[in-house]
Amino acid sequence: SISKQITNMGINHDNDHPSCADGLHIMSGEWIKGQNLGDVSWSRCSREDLERFLRSKASNCLLQTNPQSLNSVIIPSKLPGMAYTADEQCQIIFGPTASFCQEMQHVICTGLWCKVESEKECKTKLDPPMDGTDCETGKWCKAGECTNRTTLVEHMEGEWSMWSTCSRTCNTGISSRQRKCPGLGVEGECHGPVMQYRICENPSCPAGVPAFRDWQCQAFSVRSSYQKHVHQWQAVIDDEKPCALFCTPSGKDQPILLTEKVMDGTSCGQHGLDICADGRCQKFGCDGIIGSLAREDHCGVCNGNGKSCKVIKGDFNHTKGAGYVEALVIPAGARRIKVVEEKPAHSYLALRDAGKQSINSDWKIEHSGAFNIAGTTVHYVRRGLWEKISAKGPTTSPLHLLVLLFHDQSYGLHYEYTIPLDPPPENQSSKVPEPLFMWTHSGWEDCDAVCGGGERKTTVSCTKIMNKNISHVDNKKCKYLTKPEPQIRKCNEQPCQTRWMMTEWTPCSRTCGKGTQNRQIACTQQLRNGTLIRARERDCLGPKPASAQRCEGQDCMTVWEAGVWSECSVKCGKGVRHRTVRCTNPRKKCVLSTRPKEAEDCEDYSKCYVWRMGDWSKHTAYQLAVCTTCFGEILLCFFSTSIIGWQWPNVCCCMS
């Protein structure tokens, strides 16, 4: 069901939120038949959970889709009850022979009652019918109630207005448009959003212009109550309300909420390229439309088919010489750059652009990391002697790929990248935009207390904004900017609890027989740093656990002695044999459950077979010898001897 799968999008059950635990909504902790009728709505907590998820980086997986399928989903413009009659809804629930129970027409909206052809009585699952199901003349069911059709709008599409002017005059801003849908209400009801936003680009802001959010704080010209002059204000970004305007005096830690909504086009701060629109942090596609699924192909074309560029690949194998050897020049405009060593070698990959940015140049070897070179972020990976370089691009200037050789040992490398089929003019590709550096609150530290009230602070990092890419850089890049104080929040305010702590039970004081065992009991309290201290016993809730209990040693409890088995009671067939069993414990405390058996079944066939003799024959020294059992069964039919005058002894000889 949707309530089970929706948890993958960050929506928790309402029971996890104290303020929503008592409501009856889609994400309620339990669904009680007959009590949630018609209430198939989302709670306020579900909406907040989903919005928080969509603002987080965890929602990026929703953006991974095939651009060609953007228009493949057609959302119906009618309510589902208009497409499925009550009879058809019954057939969906109870099978093809079901139909709506006309006797329950008067309560159709509170529960759908159906009648199956082979059954006499109507039955229901207590769920309301689909919205839009006819209930009375001129009325339909909506959320479990029979309401007038005139209160809803059948045609849910409206005409969009013209795009507004850009919200900013420099750098990136937002333009919007809206629509009004036809209907009998004041504004009607639209299927889908009534507002749309898109990104609009402007010339870069002049040097010295403060960040857009800081400018909004300064525009308020707030006069402090404790100072007689207007002082400098700067913005503070709140993780939970990234699109609200919090401002604080420079050098102070007193953020004030000035407005719930920053101006459209303000960056959300730590949420990458997300931009605030109408007070909400919104995601934009490569087409500049909010919520759009449009994405760049590997050629860098928005919603492209990947055919506007070509892939350049090759190998470099050079083992002569020492020092830096140039392997390749990657042109400006390259994307999807990847350079990989064929196998580990005593050499180093190096990269350098036309300016001063480089990796592993000037005989200085870097650690693995991300580097801003030629207008793009280059990822350098080194694991032992194996190396890899990759970059998304596009590059704004040529990149020189070098190999630093040692001892003439290099086993070659493989490279590949894409370039446009129609490369941009050289003067355009060599223009490097000016990066913007600013301090941002990039995350929260852990709480400094586990209970009793603690504090957590934001991490203030230097951020670089360039080519619509946001990255954290060395704090030295922001050394001439006023660094804001970290934001502070209270955390783990629950009181530190007291509880009984106890050791393990000691071994029984007697190894054989009744004894006692003990343990230590103490009332403890947890401090803010997590350590435990001894507290007064009267401060612990509940009775004090027992510190002693009775026990009984088991070492002498099982000392049974069994005698030798007797002969079987029967010599021909199944019988019983016996033995003596006695308890040798001086206290006669043997455990009965471990007592050995005194009797068991047996079998003995040693007396079952005998010889029986017939009369002597008249002419030869043959005698019939028949071996029979004691029950008269014949086992041997004939036995003879050639010795004349020899006779069988007149005895019964048993044989097995």
Secondary structure as a PSIPRED ss2 file (coil, helix, strand):
# PSIPRED VFORMAT (PSIPRED V4.0)

   1 S C   1.000  0.000  0.000
   2 I H   0.000  1.000  0.000
   3 S H   0.000  1.000  0.000
   4 K H   0.000  1.000  0.000
   5 Q H   0.000  1.000  0.000
   6 I H   0.000  1.000  0.000
   7 T H   0.000  1.000  0.000
   8 N H   0.000  1.000  0.000
   9 M H   0.000  1.000  0.000
  10 G C   1.000  0.000  0.000
  11 I C   1.000  0.000  0.000
  12 N C   1.000  0.000  0.000
  13 H C   1.000  0.000  0.000
  14 D H   0.000  1.000  0.000
  15 N H   0.000  1.000  0.000
  16 D H   0.000  1.000  0.000
  17 H C   1.000  0.000  0.000
  18 P H   0.000  1.000  0.000
  19 S H   0.000  1.000  0.000
  20 C H   0.000  1.000  0.000
  21 A C   1.000  0.000  0.000
  22 D C   1.000  0.000  0.000
  23 G C   1.000  0.000  0.000
  24 L C   1.000  0.000  0.000
  25 H C   1.000  0.000  0.000
  26 I C   1.000  0.000  0.000
  27 M C   1.000  0.000  0.000
  28 S C   1.000  0.000  0.000
  29 G C   1.000  0.000  0.000
  30 E C   1.000  0.000  0.000
  31 W C   1.000  0.000  0.000
  32 I C   1.000  0.000  0.000
  33 K C   1.000  0.000  0.000
  34 G C   1.000  0.000  0.000
  35 Q C   1.000  0.000  0.000
  36 N C   1.000  0.000  0.000
  37 L C   1.000  0.000  0.000
  38 G C   1.000  0.000  0.000
  39 D C   1.000  0.000  0.000
  40 V C   1.000  0.000  0.000
  41 S C   1.000  0.000  0.000
  42 W C   1.000  0.000  0.000
  43 S C   1.000  0.000  0.000
  44 R H   0.000  1.000  0.000
  45 C H   0.000  1.000  0.000
  46 S H   0.000  1.000  0.000
  47 R H   0.000  1.000  0.000
  48 E H   0.000  1.000  0.000
  49 D H   0.000  1.000  0.000
  50 L H   0.000  1.000  0.000
  51 E H   0.000  1.000  0.000
  52 R H   0.000  1.000  0.000
  53 F H   0.000  1.000  0.000
  54 L H   0.000  1.000  0.000
  55 R H   0.000  1.000  0.000
  56 S C   1.000  0.000  0.000
  57 K H   0.000  1.000  0.000
  58 A H   0.000  1.000  0.000
  59 S H   0.000  1.000  0.000
  60 N H   0.000  1.000  0.000
  61 C H   0.000  1.000  0.000
  62 L H   0.000  1.000  0.000
  63 L H   0.000  1.000  0.000
  64 Q C   1.000  0.000  0.000
  65 T C   1.000  0.000  0.000
  66 N C   1.000  0.000  0.000
  67 P H   0.000  1.000  0.000
  68 Q H   0.000  1.000  0.000
  69 S H   0.000  1.000  0.000
  70 L C   1.000  0.000  0.000
  71 N C   1.000  0.000  0.000
  72 S C   1.000  0.000  0.000
  73 V C   1.000  0.000  0.000
  74 I C   1.000  0.000  0.000
  75 I C   1.000  0.000  0.000
  76 P C   1.000  0.000  0.000
  77 S C   1.000  0.000  0.000
  78 K C   1.000  0.000  0.000
  79 L C   1.000  0.000  0.000
  80 P H   0.000  1.000  0.000
  81 G H   0.000  1.000  0.000
  82 M H   0.000  1.000  0.000
  83 A H   0.000  1.000  0.000
  84 Y C   1.000  0.000  0.000
  85 T C   1.000  0.000  0.000
  86 A H   0.000  1.000  0.000
  87 D H   0.000  1.000  0.000
  88 E H   0.000  1.000  0.000
  89 Q H   0.000  1.000  0.000
  90 C H   0.000  1.000  0.000
  91 Q H   0.000  1.000  0.000
  92 I H   0.000  1.000  0.000
  93 I H   0.000  1.000  0.000
  94 F H   0.000  1.000  0.000
  95 G C   1.000  0.000  0.000
  96 P C   1.000  0.000  0.000
  97 T C   1.000  0.000  0.000
  98 A E   0.000  0.000  1.000
  99 S E   0.000  0.000  1.000
 100 F E   0.000  0.000  1.000
 101 C C   1.000  0.000  0.000
 102 Q H   0.000  1.000  0.000
 103 E H   0.000  1.000  0.000
 104 M H   0.000  1.000  0.000
 105 Q H   0.000  1.000  0.000
 106 H H   0.000  1.000  0.000
 107 V H   0.000  1.000  0.000
 108 I C   1.000  0.000  0.000
 109 C C   1.000  0.000  0.000
 110 T C   1.000  0.000  0.000
 111 G C   1.000  0.000  0.000
 112 L C   1.000  0.000  0.000
 113 W E   0.000  0.000  1.000
 114 C E   0.000  0.000  1.000
 115 K E   0.000  0.000  1.000
 116 V E   0.000  0.000  1.000
 117 E C   1.000  0.000  0.000
 118 S C   1.000  0.000  0.000
 119 E C   1.000  0.000  0.000
 120 K C   1.000  0.000  0.000
 121 E C   1.000  0.000  0.000
 122 C C   1.000  0.000  0.000
 123 K E   0.000  0.000  1.000
 124 T E   0.000  0.000  1.000
 125 K C   1.000  0.000  0.000
 126 L C   1.000  0.000  0.000
 127 D C   1.000  0.000  0.000
 128 P C   1.000  0.000  0.000
 129 P C   1.000  0.000  0.000
 130 M C   1.000  0.000  0.000
 131 D C   1.000  0.000  0.000
 132 G C   1.000  0.000  0.000
 133 T C   1.000  0.000  0.000
 134 D E   0.000  0.000  1.000
 135 C C   1.000  0.000  0.000
 136 E C   1.000  0.000  0.000
 137 T C   1.000  0.000  0.000
 138 G C   1.000  0.000  0.000
 139 K E   0.000  0.000  1.000
 140 W E   0.000  0.000  1.000
 141 C E   0.000  0.000  1.000
 142 K E   0.000  0.000  1.000
 143 A C   1.000  0.000  0.000
 144 G C   1.000  0.000  0.000
 145 E E   0.000  0.000  1.000
 146 C E   0.000  0.000  1.000
 147 T E   0.000  0.000  1.000
 148 N E   0.000  0.000  1.000
 149 R H   0.000  1.000  0.000
 150 T H   0.000  1.000  0.000
 151 T H   0.000  1.000  0.000
 152 L C   1.000  0.000  0.000
 153 V C   1.000  0.000  0.000
 154 E C   1.000  0.000  0.000
 155 H C   1.000  0.000  0.000
 156 M C   1.000  0.000  0.000
 157 E C   1.000  0.000  0.000
 158 G C   1.000  0.000  0.000
 159 E E   0.000  0.000  1.000
 160 W E   0.000  0.000  1.000
 161 S C   1.000  0.000  0.000
 162 M C   1.000  0.000  0.000
 163 W C   1.000  0.000  0.000
 164 S C   1.000  0.000  0.000
 165 T C   1.000  0.000  0.000
 166 C C   1.000  0.000  0.000
 167 S C   1.000  0.000  0.000
 168 R C   1.000  0.000  0.000
 169 T C   1.000  0.000  0.000
 170 C C   1.000  0.000  0.000
 171 N C   1.000  0.000  0.000
 172 T C   1.000  0.000  0.000
 173 G E   0.000  0.000  1.000
 174 I E   0.000  0.000  1.000
 175 S E   0.000  0.000  1.000
 176 S E   0.000  0.000  1.000
 177 R E   0.000  0.000  1.000
 178 Q E   0.000  0.000  1.000
 179 R E   0.000  0.000  1.000
 180 K E   0.000  0.000  1.000
 181 C C   1.000  0.000  0.000
 182 P C   1.000  0.000  0.000
 183 G C   1.000  0.000  0.000
 184 L C   1.000  0.000  0.000
 185 G C   1.000  0.000  0.000
 186 V C   1.000  0.000  0.000
 187 E C   1.000  0.000  0.000
 188 G C   1.000  0.000  0.000
 189 E C   1.000  0.000  0.000
 190 C C   1.000  0.000  0.000
 191 H C   1.000  0.000  0.000
 192 G C   1.000  0.000  0.000
 193 P C   1.000  0.000  0.000
 194 V C   1.000  0.000  0.000
 195 M E   0.000  0.000  1.000
 196 Q E   0.000  0.000  1.000
 197 Y E   0.000  0.000  1.000
 198 R E   0.000  0.000  1.000
 199 I E   0.000  0.000  1.000
 200 C E   0.000  0.000  1.000
 201 E C   1.000  0.000  0.000
 202 N C   1.000  0.000  0.000
 203 P C   1.000  0.000  0.000
 204 S C   1.000  0.000  0.000
 205 C C   1.000  0.000  0.000
 206 P C   1.000  0.000  0.000
 207 A C   1.000  0.000  0.000
 208 G C   1.000  0.000  0.000
 209 V C   1.000  0.000  0.000
 210 P C   1.000  0.000  0.000
 211 A C   1.000  0.000  0.000
 212 F H   0.000  1.000  0.000
 213 R H   0.000  1.000  0.000
 214 D H   0.000  1.000  0.000
 215 W H   0.000  1.000  0.000
 216 Q H   0.000  1.000  0.000
 217 C H   0.000  1.000  0.000
 218 Q H   0.000  1.000  0.000
 219 A H   0.000  1.000  0.000
 220 F C   1.000  0.000  0.000
 221 S C   1.000  0.000  0.000
 222 V C   1.000  0.000  0.000
 223 R E   0.000  0.000  1.000
 224 S C   1.000  0.000  0.000
 225 S C   1.000  0.000  0.000
 226 Y C   1.000  0.000  0.000
 227 Q C   1.000  0.000  0.000
 228 K C   1.000  0.000  0.000
 229 H C   1.000  0.000  0.000
 230 V E   0.000  0.000  1.000
 231 H C   1.000  0.000  0.000
 232 Q C   1.000  0.000  0.000
 233 W E   0.000  0.000  1.000
 234 Q E   0.000  0.000  1.000
 235 A E   0.000  0.000  1.000
 236 V E   0.000  0.000  1.000
 237 I C   1.000  0.000  0.000
 238 D C   1.000  0.000  0.000
 239 D C   1.000  0.000  0.000
 240 E C   1.000  0.000  0.000
 241 K C   1.000  0.000  0.000
 242 P C   1.000  0.000  0.000
 243 C C   1.000  0.000  0.000
 244 A C   1.000  0.000  0.000
 245 L E   0.000  0.000  1.000
 246 F E   0.000  0.000  1.000
 247 C E   0.000  0.000  1.000
 248 T E   0.000  0.000  1.000
 249 P E   0.000  0.000  1.000
 250 S C   1.000  0.000  0.000
 251 G C   1.000  0.000  0.000
 252 K C   1.000  0.000  0.000
 253 D C   1.000  0.000  0.000
 254 Q C   1.000  0.000  0.000
 255 P C   1.000  0.000  0.000
 256 I E   0.000  0.000  1.000
 257 L E   0.000  0.000  1.000
 258 L E   0.000  0.000  1.000
 259 T E   0.000  0.000  1.000
 260 E C   1.000  0.000  0.000
 261 K C   1.000  0.000  0.000
 262 V C   1.000  0.000  0.000
 263 M C   1.000  0.000  0.000
 264 D C   1.000  0.000  0.000
 265 G C   1.000  0.000  0.000
 266 T C   1.000  0.000  0.000
 267 S E   0.000  0.000  1.000
 268 C C   1.000  0.000  0.000
 269 G C   1.000  0.000  0.000
 270 Q C   1.000  0.000  0.000
 271 H C   1.000  0.000  0.000
 272 G C   1.000  0.000  0.000
 273 L C   1.000  0.000  0.000
 274 D C   1.000  0.000  0.000
 275 I E   0.000  0.000  1.000
 276 C E   0.000  0.000  1.000
 277 A E   0.000  0.000  1.000
 278 D C   1.000  0.000  0.000
 279 G C   1.000  0.000  0.000
 280 R E   0.000  0.000  1.000
 281 C E   0.000  0.000  1.000
 282 Q E   0.000  0.000  1.000
 283 K C   1.000  0.000  0.000
 284 F E   0.000  0.000  1.000
 285 G C   1.000  0.000  0.000
 286 C C   1.000  0.000  0.000
 287 D C   1.000  0.000  0.000
 288 G C   1.000  0.000  0.000
 289 I E   0.000  0.000  1.000
 290 I E   0.000  0.000  1.000
 291 G C   1.000  0.000  0.000
 292 S C   1.000  0.000  0.000
 293 L C   1.000  0.000  0.000
 294 A C   1.000  0.000  0.000
 295 R C   1.000  0.000  0.000
 296 E E   0.000  0.000  1.000
 297 D C   1.000  0.000  0.000
 298 H C   1.000  0.000  0.000
 299 C C   1.000  0.000  0.000
 300 G C   1.000  0.000  0.000
 301 V C   1.000  0.000  0.000
 302 C E   0.000  0.000  1.000
 303 N C   1.000  0.000  0.000
 304 G C   1.000  0.000  0.000
 305 N C   1.000  0.000  0.000
 306 G C   1.000  0.000  0.000
 307 K C   1.000  0.000  0.000
 308 S C   1.000  0.000  0.000
 309 C E   0.000  0.000  1.000
 310 K E   0.000  0.000  1.000
 311 V E   0.000  0.000  1.000
 312 I E   0.000  0.000  1.000
 313 K E   0.000  0.000  1.000
 314 G E   0.000  0.000  1.000
 315 D E   0.000  0.000  1.000
 316 F E   0.000  0.000  1.000
 317 N C   1.000  0.000  0.000
 318 H C   1.000  0.000  0.000
 319 T C   1.000  0.000  0.000
 320 K C   1.000  0.000  0.000
 321 G C   1.000  0.000  0.000
 322 A C   1.000  0.000  0.000
 323 G E   0.000  0.000  1.000
 324 Y E   0.000  0.000  1.000
 325 V E   0.000  0.000  1.000
 326 E E   0.000  0.000  1.000
 327 A E   0.000  0.000  1.000
 328 L E   0.000  0.000  1.000
 329 V E   0.000  0.000  1.000
 330 I E   0.000  0.000  1.000
 331 P C   1.000  0.000  0.000
 332 A C   1.000  0.000  0.000
 333 G C   1.000  0.000  0.000
 334 A C   1.000  0.000  0.000
 335 R E   0.000  0.000  1.000
 336 R E   0.000  0.000  1.000
 337 I E   0.000  0.000  1.000
 338 K E   0.000  0.000  1.000
 339 V E   0.000  0.000  1.000
 340 V E   0.000  0.000  1.000
 341 E E   0.000  0.000  1.000
 342 E C   1.000  0.000  0.000
 343 K C   1.000  0.000  0.000
 344 P C   1.000  0.000  0.000
 345 A C   1.000  0.000  0.000
 346 H C   1.000  0.000  0.000
 347 S E   0.000  0.000  1.000
 348 Y E   0.000  0.000  1.000
 349 L E   0.000  0.000  1.000
 350 A E   0.000  0.000  1.000
 351 L E   0.000  0.000  1.000
 352 R E   0.000  0.000  1.000
 353 D C   1.000  0.000  0.000
 354 A C   1.000  0.000  0.000
 355 G C   1.000  0.000  0.000
 356 K C   1.000  0.000  0.000
 357 Q C   1.000  0.000  0.000
 358 S E   0.000  0.000  1.000
 359 I E   0.000  0.000  1.000
 360 N C   1.000  0.000  0.000
 361 S C   1.000  0.000  0.000
 362 D C   1.000  0.000  0.000
 363 W C   1.000  0.000  0.000
 364 K C   1.000  0.000  0.000
 365 I C   1.000  0.000  0.000
 366 E C   1.000  0.000  0.000
 367 H C   1.000  0.000  0.000
 368 S C   1.000  0.000  0.000
 369 G E   0.000  0.000  1.000
 370 A E   0.000  0.000  1.000
 371 F E   0.000  0.000  1.000
 372 N E   0.000  0.000  1.000
 373 I E   0.000  0.000  1.000
 374 A C   1.000  0.000  0.000
 375 G C   1.000  0.000  0.000
 376 T E   0.000  0.000  1.000
 377 T E   0.000  0.000  1.000
 378 V E   0.000  0.000  1.000
 379 H E   0.000  0.000  1.000
 380 Y E   0.000  0.000  1.000
 381 V E   0.000  0.000  1.000
 382 R E   0.000  0.000  1.000
 383 R E   0.000  0.000  1.000
 384 G C   1.000  0.000  0.000
 385 L C   1.000  0.000  0.000
 386 W E   0.000  0.000  1.000
 387 E E   0.000  0.000  1.000
 388 K E   0.000  0.000  1.000
 389 I E   0.000  0.000  1.000
 390 S E   0.000  0.000  1.000
 391 A E   0.000  0.000  1.000
 392 K C   1.000  0.000  0.000
 393 G C   1.000  0.000  0.000
 394 P C   1.000  0.000  0.000
 395 T C   1.000  0.000  0.000
 396 T C   1.000  0.000  0.000
 397 S C   1.000  0.000  0.000
 398 P C   1.000  0.000  0.000
 399 L E   0.000  0.000  1.000
 400 H E   0.000  0.000  1.000
 401 L E   0.000  0.000  1.000
 402 L E   0.000  0.000  1.000
 403 V E   0.000  0.000  1.000
 404 L E   0.000  0.000  1.000
 405 L E   0.000  0.000  1.000
 406 F C   1.000  0.000  0.000
 407 H C   1.000  0.000  0.000
 408 D C   1.000  0.000  0.000
 409 Q C   1.000  0.000  0.000
 410 S C   1.000  0.000  0.000
 411 Y C   1.000  0.000  0.000
 412 G C   1.000  0.000  0.000
 413 L E   0.000  0.000  1.000
 414 H E   0.000  0.000  1.000
 415 Y E   0.000  0.000  1.000
 416 E E   0.000  0.000  1.000
 417 Y E   0.000  0.000  1.000
 418 T E   0.000  0.000  1.000
 419 I E   0.000  0.000  1.000
 420 P E   0.000  0.000  1.000
 421 L C   1.000  0.000  0.000
 422 D C   1.000  0.000  0.000
 423 P C   1.000  0.000  0.000
 424 P C   1.000  0.000  0.000
 425 P C   1.000  0.000  0.000
 426 E H   0.000  1.000  0.000
 427 N H   0.000  1.000  0.000
 428 Q H   0.000  1.000  0.000
 429 S H   0.000  1.000  0.000
 430 S C   1.000  0.000  0.000
 431 K C   1.000  0.000  0.000
 432 V C   1.000  0.000  0.000
 433 P C   1.000  0.000  0.000
 434 E C   1.000  0.000  0.000
 435 P C   1.000  0.000  0.000
 436 L E   0.000  0.000  1.000
 437 F E   0.000  0.000  1.000
 438 M E   0.000  0.000  1.000
 439 W E   0.000  0.000  1.000
 440 T E   0.000  0.000  1.000
 441 H E   0.000  0.000  1.000
 442 S E   0.000  0.000  1.000
 443 G E   0.000  0.000  1.000
 444 W E   0.000  0.000  1.000
 445 E C   1.000  0.000  0.000
 446 D C   1.000  0.000  0.000
 447 C C   1.000  0.000  0.000
 448 D C   1.000  0.000  0.000
 449 A C   1.000  0.000  0.000
 450 V C   1.000  0.000  0.000
 451 C C   1.000  0.000  0.000
 452 G C   1.000  0.000  0.000
 453 G C   1.000  0.000  0.000
 454 G E   0.000  0.000  1.000
 455 E E   0.000  0.000  1.000
 456 R E   0.000  0.000  1.000
 457 K E   0.000  0.000  1.000
 458 T E   0.000  0.000  1.000
 459 T E   0.000  0.000  1.000
 460 V E   0.000  0.000  1.000
 461 S E   0.000  0.000  1.000
 462 C E   0.000  0.000  1.000
 463 T E   0.000  0.000  1.000
 464 K E   0.000  0.000  1.000
 465 I E   0.000  0.000  1.000
 466 M E   0.000  0.000  1.000
 467 N C   1.000  0.000  0.000
 468 K C   1.000  0.000  0.000
 469 N E   0.000  0.000  1.000
 470 I E   0.000  0.000  1.000
 471 S E   0.000  0.000  1.000
 472 H E   0.000  0.000  1.000
 473 V E   0.000  0.000  1.000
 474 D C   1.000  0.000  0.000
 475 N H   0.000  1.000  0.000
 476 K H   0.000  1.000  0.000
 477 K H   0.000  1.000  0.000
 478 C H   0.000  1.000  0.000
 479 K C   1.000  0.000  0.000
 480 Y C   1.000  0.000  0.000
 481 L C   1.000  0.000  0.000
 482 T C   1.000  0.000  0.000
 483 K C   1.000  0.000  0.000
 484 P C   1.000  0.000  0.000
 485 E C   1.000  0.000  0.000
 486 P C   1.000  0.000  0.000
 487 Q C   1.000  0.000  0.000
 488 I E   0.000  0.000  1.000
 489 R E   0.000  0.000  1.000
 490 K E   0.000  0.000  1.000
 491 C E   0.000  0.000  1.000
 492 N C   1.000  0.000  0.000
 493 E C   1.000  0.000  0.000
 494 Q C   1.000  0.000  0.000
 495 P C   1.000  0.000  0.000
 496 C C   1.000  0.000  0.000
 497 Q C   1.000  0.000  0.000
 498 T E   0.000  0.000  1.000
 499 R E   0.000  0.000  1.000
 500 W E   0.000  0.000  1.000
 501 M E   0.000  0.000  1.000
 502 M E   0.000  0.000  1.000
 503 T C   1.000  0.000  0.000
 504 E C   1.000  0.000  0.000
 505 W C   1.000  0.000  0.000
 506 T C   1.000  0.000  0.000
 507 P C   1.000  0.000  0.000
 508 C C   1.000  0.000  0.000
 509 S C   1.000  0.000  0.000
 510 R C   1.000  0.000  0.000
 511 T C   1.000  0.000  0.000
 512 C E   0.000  0.000  1.000
 513 G E   0.000  0.000  1.000
 514 K E   0.000  0.000  1.000
 515 G E   0.000  0.000  1.000
 516 T E   0.000  0.000  1.000
 517 Q E   0.000  0.000  1.000
 518 N E   0.000  0.000  1.000
 519 R C   1.000  0.000  0.000
 520 Q C   1.000  0.000  0.000
 521 I E   0.000  0.000  1.000
 522 A E   0.000  0.000  1.000
 523 C E   0.000  0.000  1.000
 524 T E   0.000  0.000  1.000
 525 Q E   0.000  0.000  1.000
 526 Q E   0.000  0.000  1.000
 527 L C   1.000  0.000  0.000
 528 R C   1.000  0.000  0.000
 529 N C   1.000  0.000  0.000
 530 G C   1.000  0.000  0.000
 531 T C   1.000  0.000  0.000
 532 L E   0.000  0.000  1.000
 533 I E   0.000  0.000  1.000
 534 R E   0.000  0.000  1.000
 535 A C   1.000  0.000  0.000
 536 R C   1.000  0.000  0.000
 537 E H   0.000  1.000  0.000
 538 R H   0.000  1.000  0.000
 539 D H   0.000  1.000  0.000
 540 C C   1.000  0.000  0.000
 541 L C   1.000  0.000  0.000
 542 G C   1.000  0.000  0.000
 543 P C   1.000  0.000  0.000
 544 K C   1.000  0.000  0.000
 545 P C   1.000  0.000  0.000
 546 A C   1.000  0.000  0.000
 547 S C   1.000  0.000  0.000
 548 A E   0.000  0.000  1.000
 549 Q E   0.000  0.000  1.000
 550 R E   0.000  0.000  1.000
 551 C E   0.000  0.000  1.000
 552 E E   0.000  0.000  1.000
 553 G E   0.000  0.000  1.000
 554 Q E   0.000  0.000  1.000
 555 D C   1.000  0.000  0.000
 556 C C   1.000  0.000  0.000
 557 M C   1.000  0.000  0.000
 558 T C   1.000  0.000  0.000
 559 V C   1.000  0.000  0.000
 560 W E   0.000  0.000  1.000
 561 E E   0.000  0.000  1.000
 562 A E   0.000  0.000  1.000
 563 G C   1.000  0.000  0.000
 564 V C   1.000  0.000  0.000
 565 W C   1.000  0.000  0.000
 566 S C   1.000  0.000  0.000
 567 E C   1.000  0.000  0.000
 568 C C   1.000  0.000  0.000
 569 S C   1.000  0.000  0.000
 570 V C   1.000  0.000  0.000
 571 K C   1.000  0.000  0.000
 572 C C   1.000  0.000  0.000
 573 G E   0.000  0.000  1.000
 574 K E   0.000  0.000  1.000
 575 G E   0.000  0.000  1.000
 576 V E   0.000  0.000  1.000
 577 R E   0.000  0.000  1.000
 578 H E   0.000  0.000  1.000
 579 R C   1.000  0.000  0.000
 580 T C   1.000  0.000  0.000
 581 V E   0.000  0.000  1.000
 582 R E   0.000  0.000  1.000
 583 C E   0.000  0.000  1.000
 584 T C   1.000  0.000  0.000
 585 N C   1.000  0.000  0.000
 586 P C   1.000  0.000  0.000
 587 R C   1.000  0.000  0.000
 588 K C   1.000  0.000  0.000
 589 K C   1.000  0.000  0.000
 590 C C   1.000  0.000  0.000
 591 V C   1.000  0.000  0.000
 592 L H   0.000  1.000  0.000
 593 S H   0.000  1.000  0.000
 594 T H   0.000  1.000  0.000
 595 R C   1.000  0.000  0.000
 596 P C   1.000  0.000  0.000
 597 K C   1.000  0.000  0.000
 598 E C   1.000  0.000  0.000
 599 A E   0.000  0.000  1.000
 600 E E   0.000  0.000  1.000
 601 D E   0.000  0.000  1.000
 602 C E   0.000  0.000  1.000
 603 E E   0.000  0.000  1.000
 604 D E   0.000  0.000  1.000
 605 Y C   1.000  0.000  0.000
 606 S C   1.000  0.000  0.000
 607 K C   1.000  0.000  0.000
 608 C C   1.000  0.000  0.000
 609 Y E   0.000  0.000  1.000
 610 V E   0.000  0.000  1.000
 611 W E   0.000  0.000  1.000
 612 R E   0.000  0.000  1.000
 613 M E   0.000  0.000  1.000
 614 G E   0.000  0.000  1.000
 615 D E   0.000  0.000  1.000
 616 W E   0.000  0.000  1.000
 617 S C   1.000  0.000  0.000
 618 K C   1.000  0.000  0.000
 619 H C   1.000  0.000  0.000
 620 T C   1.000  0.000  0.000
 621 A C   1.000  0.000  0.000
 622 Y C   1.000  0.000  0.000
 623 Q E   0.000  0.000  1.000
 624 L E   0.000  0.000  1.000
 625 A E   0.000  0.000  1.000
 626 V E   0.000  0.000  1.000
 627 C E   0.000  0.000  1.000
 628 T E   0.000  0.000  1.000
 629 T E   0.000  0.000  1.000
 630 C C   1.000  0.000  0.000
 631 F C   1.000  0.000  0.000
 632 G C   1.000  0.000  0.000
 633 E C   1.000  0.000  0.000
 634 I E   0.000  0.000  1.000
 635 L E   0.000  0.000  1.000
 636 L E   0.000  0.000  1.000
 637 C C   1.000  0.000  0.000
 638 F C   1.000  0.000  0.000
 639 F C   1.000  0.000  0.000
 640 S C   1.000  0.000  0.000
 641 T C   1.000  0.000  0.000
 642 S C   1.000  0.000  0.000
 643 I C   1.000  0.000  0.000
 644 I C   1.000  0.000  0.000
 645 G C   1.000  0.000  0.000
 646 W C   1.000  0.000  0.000
 647 Q C   1.000  0.000  0.000
 648 W C   1.000  0.000  0.000
 649 P C   1.000  0.000  0.000
 650 N C   1.000  0.000  0.000
 651 V C   1.000  0.000  0.000
 652 C C   1.000  0.000  0.000
 653 C C   1.000  0.000  0.000
 654 C C   1.000  0.000  0.000
 655 M C   1.000  0.000  0.000
 656 S C   1.000  0.000  0.000
